[in-house]
């Protein structure tokens, strides 16, 4: 019994067992503790089998593909009661985890960004993420300010997580082989408990700035700047003085997380 890879689900099944073992080993659990963990998209259980061998990992899985679910139940009877047939992006995770839980998996590349945005919604419960994603996306997430690949996900994830690029995985480790290289990264929750600014506005500033990343922030953030001016009742001279600040001369990729926090405070 094999599972047919479905293009609509972005399925590329990992077949290299040594890579699966390395991904499972990358999930760190403090000595003497048990870590609840959720595997996204276990597929045919190549990674699952190694996670199940770790008694300190209390594993649950979510899989959207019925064919994969049936395969897992036949070949890994121990997943009974731990496996949910559902769409991760639609799950209310607080129903399944009352406290902290790690996230691990070979993320479907076509929804990896959406998965990260959902993880950010649960950042107070998710202390660690280990995942394999498209190499280009992994580099973008781990990138530092000042480069062309640094973007929205880089800033929003780095605000809350320390990100480590672990290793690259070639196309031949999968069936069917993807057209791109892959990479495994680890995200560990940092010590930040508060941004020190309005979090919703912070996200808006980051997304608005990068949506027109070739423009200076003075131009890309015009709607937010105008909204601030209207709230404050500024004259055109006051508006010009505000936008003359050096930060508005920059493009968004030049700004660190802290710079974006400062900018959010200016626009509040």
C-alpha positions as CSV (number, residue, x, y, z in Angstrom):
1,X,0.0,0.0,0.0
2,X,1.5,3.3,-1.1
3,X,0.2,6.8,-0.9
4,X,0.0,8.7,-4.2
5,X,1.6,12.2,-4.0
6,X,-1.1,14.8,-4.7
7,X,0.1,18.0,-6.5
8,X,-2.8,20.0,-5.1
9,X,-1.6,19.3,-1.5
10,X,2.0,20.1,-2.4
11,X,3.1,16.6,-1.4
12,X,6.7,15.5,-1.9
13,X,7.3,12.5,0.4
14,X,10.7,12.3,2.1
15,X,12.4,9.0,1.4
16,X,15.8,9.5,2.8
17,X,15.7,7.9,6.3
18,X,18.9,9.6,7.5
19,X,17.4,13.0,6.8
20,X,14.3,12.0,8.7
21,X,16.4,10.9,11.6
22,X,18.3,14.2,11.7
23,X,15.0,16.2,11.6
24,X,13.6,14.2,14.5
25,X,16.9,14.6,16.5
26,X,16.8,18.4,15.9
27,X,13.8,18.7,18.3
28,X,15.4,19.5,21.6
29,X,13.8,18.4,24.9
30,X,15.2,19.4,28.3
31,X,16.6,16.4,30.2
32,X,14.0,14.8,32.5
33,X,11.0,16.6,30.7
34,X,8.3,15.5,28.3
35,X,7.5,17.8,25.4
36,X,4.1,17.6,23.7
37,X,4.7,18.0,19.9
38,X,2.5,18.3,16.8
39,X,3.7,16.9,13.5
40,X,2.1,18.6,10.5
41,X,1.6,16.4,7.5
42,X,3.1,13.1,8.5
43,X,2.4,11.6,5.0
44,X,3.7,8.0,5.1
45,X,5.3,8.4,8.5
46,X,9.0,8.6,7.5
47,X,9.6,11.3,10.1
48,X,6.9,10.0,12.4
49,X,8.6,6.7,13.0
50,X,11.7,8.4,14.5
51,X,9.6,10.8,16.6
52,X,7.6,7.8,18.0
53,X,11.0,6.3,19.1
54,X,11.5,9.3,21.4
55,X,9.7,8.6,24.7
56,X,10.3,12.2,25.9
57,X,8.2,13.5,22.9
58,X,4.4,13.3,23.4
59,X,3.5,13.2,19.7
60,X,0.3,14.1,18.0
61,X,-0.2,14.4,14.2
62,X,-2.5,16.3,11.9
63,X,-2.9,15.1,8.3
64,X,-5.4,16.4,5.7
65,X,-5.0,13.5,3.3
66,X,-7.4,10.6,3.9
67,X,-5.1,8.2,2.0
68,X,-2.2,9.1,4.2
69,X,-4.3,8.8,7.3
70,X,-5.3,5.2,6.4
71,X,-1.7,4.3,5.5
72,X,-0.5,5.6,8.9
73,X,-3.2,3.7,10.8
74,X,-2.2,0.5,9.1
75,X,1.5,0.8,9.3
76,X,1.8,2.6,12.7
77,X,-0.9,1.3,15.0
78,X,0.5,3.4,17.8
79,X,-0.7,6.6,16.1
80,X,-4.3,5.5,16.9
81,X,-5.8,8.3,19.1
82,X,-2.9,10.7,18.3
83,X,-3.7,11.3,14.6
84,X,-6.2,14.0,13.5
85,X,-7.6,14.0,10.0
86,X,-7.9,17.8,9.6
87,X,-6.6,20.9,7.9
88,X,-3.9,22.4,10.2
89,X,-4.7,25.9,9.1
90,X,-8.3,25.5,10.3
91,X,-7.5,23.8,13.6
92,X,-8.2,25.5,16.9
93,X,-5.0,24.2,18.6
94,X,-6.1,25.3,22.1
95,X,-8.6,22.5,22.0
96,X,-5.8,19.9,21.8
97,X,-3.0,21.6,23.8
98,X,-3.7,23.3,27.1
99,X,0.0,24.2,27.6
100,X,3.1,24.5,25.5
101,X,3.7,22.3,22.5
102,X,6.4,22.1,19.8
103,X,5.6,22.0,16.1
104,X,7.6,19.7,13.7
105,X,7.2,18.5,10.2
106,X,8.0,18.5,6.5
107,X,5.8,21.5,5.7
108,X,3.9,21.5,2.3
109,X,5.8,24.2,0.5
110,X,2.7,25.8,-1.0
111,X,1.3,26.7,2.4
112,X,4.5,27.1,4.5
113,X,4.1,30.8,5.0
114,X,0.5,30.4,6.1
115,X,1.7,27.7,8.6
116,X,4.2,30.2,10.1
117,X,1.6,32.9,10.4
118,X,-0.6,30.5,12.3
119,X,2.3,29.5,14.6
120,X,2.8,33.2,15.3
121,X,-0.9,33.3,16.6
122,X,0.1,30.6,19.1
123,X,3.6,31.9,19.9
124,X,2.9,31.9,23.6
125,X,2.3,28.1,23.4
126,X,4.9,27.2,20.8
127,X,8.4,27.3,22.3
128,X,10.1,25.5,19.4
129,X,9.5,24.7,15.7
130,X,11.6,22.2,13.6
131,X,10.7,22.0,10.0
132,X,11.8,21.3,6.5
133,X,10.7,23.9,3.9
134,X,11.9,25.3,0.6
135,X,15.5,26.4,0.9
136,X,14.7,29.9,-0.5
137,X,12.1,30.4,2.2
138,X,14.4,29.1,4.9
139,X,17.1,31.5,3.9
140,X,14.6,34.4,3.9
141,X,13.3,33.5,7.4
142,X,16.8,33.3,8.9
143,X,18.2,36.3,6.9
144,X,19.5,39.5,8.6
145,X,18.5,43.0,7.7
146,X,20.1,44.6,4.6
147,X,19.5,41.9,2.0
148,X,17.0,41.4,-0.8
149,X,15.6,38.2,0.7
150,X,14.9,39.8,4.1
151,X,11.1,40.3,4.3
152,X,7.8,40.2,6.1
153,X,8.3,36.7,7.5
154,X,11.9,37.5,8.5
155,X,10.8,40.4,10.7
156,X,7.6,38.9,12.2
157,X,9.3,35.6,13.1
158,X,12.6,37.1,14.3
159,X,10.6,39.3,16.6
160,X,9.6,36.3,18.7
161,X,12.0,33.5,17.7
162,X,15.8,32.8,17.4
163,X,16.2,31.1,14.0
164,X,18.8,28.6,13.1
165,X,19.5,27.3,9.6
166,X,20.4,23.6,10.3
167,X,21.1,22.0,6.9
168,X,20.3,21.8,3.2
169,X,18.4,18.8,1.6
170,X,18.8,18.0,-2.1
171,X,15.9,17.2,-4.5
172,X,16.8,13.4,-4.6
173,X,15.7,12.9,-1.0
174,X,12.0,13.0,-2.1
175,X,9.5,11.2,-4.2
176,X,8.5,12.8,-6.4
177,X,11.6,15.1,-6.4
178,X,10.7,18.8,-6.0
179,X,12.2,21.3,-8.5
180,X,13.9,23.2,-5.6
181,X,16.3,22.4,-2.8
182,X,15.0,22.2,0.7
183,X,16.3,23.1,4.1
184,X,15.7,22.3,7.8
185,X,15.5,25.2,10.3
186,X,14.8,25.4,14.0
187,X,13.0,28.2,15.7
188,X,13.3,28.7,19.4
189,X,11.2,31.2,21.3
190,X,13.2,34.1,22.5
191,X,12.9,36.0,25.8
192,X,10.7,38.7,24.4
193,X,7.3,38.9,26.2
194,X,6.1,42.2,24.7
195,X,7.0,44.3,21.7
196,X,6.6,47.5,23.5
197,X,4.2,48.8,20.8
198,X,0.8,47.9,19.4
199,X,1.3,44.4,17.9
200,X,-1.5,44.7,15.3
201,X,0.0,48.0,14.1
202,X,3.5,46.5,14.1
203,X,2.3,43.8,11.7
204,X,0.6,46.4,9.5
205,X,3.7,48.5,9.3
206,X,5.9,45.6,8.4
207,X,3.5,44.2,5.8
208,X,2.7,47.7,4.3
209,X,6.4,48.6,4.1
210,X,7.4,45.4,2.3
211,X,4.4,45.3,0.0
212,X,6.2,48.0,-2.0
213,X,9.7,47.1,-0.9
214,X,11.5,49.1,-3.7
215,X,10.0,52.3,-2.5
216,X,11.3,54.3,0.5
217,X,9.2,54.0,3.6
218,X,8.1,57.6,3.1
219,X,6.2,56.4,0.0
220,X,5.2,52.9,0.9
221,X,3.8,54.0,4.3
222,X,1.9,57.0,3.0
223,X,-1.5,55.7,4.1
224,X,-0.3,55.1,7.7
225,X,1.5,58.4,7.8
226,X,-1.6,60.3,6.5
227,X,-3.8,58.5,9.1
228,X,-1.4,59.7,11.8
229,X,-1.5,63.2,10.5
230,X,-5.3,63.2,10.4
231,X,-5.6,61.9,13.9
232,X,-3.1,64.5,15.2
233,X,-4.6,67.4,13.1
234,X,-1.2,68.2,11.6
235,X,-0.6,71.0,9.2
236,X,1.3,70.3,6.0
237,X,4.4,71.8,7.6
238,X,4.1,69.4,10.5
239,X,3.6,66.5,8.2
240,X,6.7,67.4,6.2
241,X,8.7,67.7,9.4
242,X,7.6,64.2,10.5
243,X,8.4,62.6,7.2
244,X,11.8,64.3,7.1
245,X,13.1,61.9,9.7
246,X,15.9,59.7,8.4
247,X,14.1,56.4,8.8
248,X,11.6,57.4,6.1
249,X,14.5,57.7,3.6
250,X,15.2,54.0,4.0
251,X,13.7,50.9,2.2
252,X,12.2,48.3,4.5
253,X,14.9,45.7,4.2
254,X,17.3,48.1,6.0
255,X,15.3,47.9,9.3
256,X,15.8,45.4,12.1
257,X,13.0,44.2,14.3
258,X,13.9,46.9,16.8
259,X,13.8,49.6,14.1
260,X,10.3,48.4,13.1
261,X,9.2,48.7,16.7
262,X,10.5,52.2,16.9
263,X,8.8,53.0,13.6
264,X,5.5,51.6,14.9
265,X,5.7,53.8,17.9
266,X,6.2,56.8,15.7
267,X,3.1,55.9,13.7
268,X,0.9,55.1,16.7
